[in-house]
């Protein structure tokens, strides 16, 4: 069975986010001071073949921990649905 995972990887809140800081600054310079603390991350969509949703979750978490997210600097969360 195929499962589709939507994964969000974000920098840890304790770390500086230079991209987010730059976007926050530009928004303020464009006359939009109401935006604060912008954080820039990445979104990954993938399909995984697995016999069950639980096994698919294990595979997705392994991919996130080993490749998609750097646990020293980033966190991740995901949602999964059957296809």
C-alpha positions as CSV (number, residue, x, y, z in Angstrom):
1,X,0.0,0.0,0.0
2,X,1.2,3.5,-0.7
3,X,1.2,6.3,1.9
4,X,1.9,10.0,1.3
5,X,3.8,11.9,3.9
6,X,3.8,15.7,4.3
7,X,6.9,16.6,6.3
8,X,7.8,20.0,7.7
9,X,11.4,20.6,8.8
10,X,12.1,23.8,10.8
11,X,15.1,25.3,12.6
12,X,15.0,24.8,16.3
13,X,13.5,27.7,18.2
14,X,16.7,28.2,20.3
15,X,18.8,28.8,17.2
16,X,19.0,31.9,15.1
17,X,17.3,31.8,11.7
18,X,19.1,34.2,9.4
19,X,16.7,33.7,6.5
20,X,13.7,34.3,8.8
21,X,15.4,37.4,10.2
22,X,16.0,38.8,6.8
23,X,12.4,38.3,5.7
24,X,11.2,39.9,8.9
25,X,13.4,42.9,8.2
26,X,12.2,43.2,4.6
27,X,8.6,43.0,5.6
28,X,9.1,45.8,8.1
29,X,10.9,47.9,5.4
30,X,7.9,47.2,3.0
31,X,5.5,48.8,5.6
32,X,4.3,45.6,7.2
33,X,5.6,45.9,10.8
34,X,2.9,43.5,12.1
35,X,5.0,40.5,11.1
36,X,7.5,39.2,13.6
37,X,9.7,36.2,14.2
38,X,9.5,34.8,10.7
39,X,11.0,31.3,10.6
40,X,12.0,29.7,7.3
41,X,12.0,25.9,6.9
42,X,11.4,23.3,4.3
43,X,8.4,21.2,3.2
44,X,8.9,17.7,1.8
45,X,6.2,15.5,0.3
46,X,7.0,11.8,-0.3
47,X,5.4,8.5,-1.1
48,X,6.3,5.4,0.8
49,X,5.4,1.8,0.0
50,X,4.5,-0.2,3.1
51,X,2.3,-3.0,4.3
52,X,0.8,-0.8,7.2
53,X,0.6,2.7,8.3
54,X,2.7,2.0,11.4
55,X,5.5,0.6,9.3
56,X,5.3,3.6,7.0
57,X,5.6,5.9,10.0
58,X,8.8,4.0,11.1
59,X,10.3,4.4,7.6
60,X,9.3,8.1,7.4
61,X,10.8,8.9,10.8
62,X,14.0,7.0,9.9
63,X,14.3,9.1,6.6
64,X,13.7,12.3,8.6
65,X,16.3,11.5,11.3
66,X,19.0,10.2,8.8
67,X,18.6,12.6,5.9
68,X,15.8,15.2,5.8
69,X,16.4,16.9,9.2
70,X,19.6,17.7,11.1
71,X,18.6,16.9,14.7
72,X,21.3,19.3,16.0
73,X,19.7,22.3,14.3
74,X,16.2,21.2,13.1
75,X,13.0,19.6,14.2
76,X,10.4,17.9,12.1
77,X,6.8,16.8,12.2
78,X,4.7,15.0,9.6
79,X,1.3,13.9,8.6
80,X,0.6,10.7,6.7
81,X,-2.4,9.4,4.7
82,X,-3.1,6.3,2.7
83,X,-3.3,6.5,-1.1
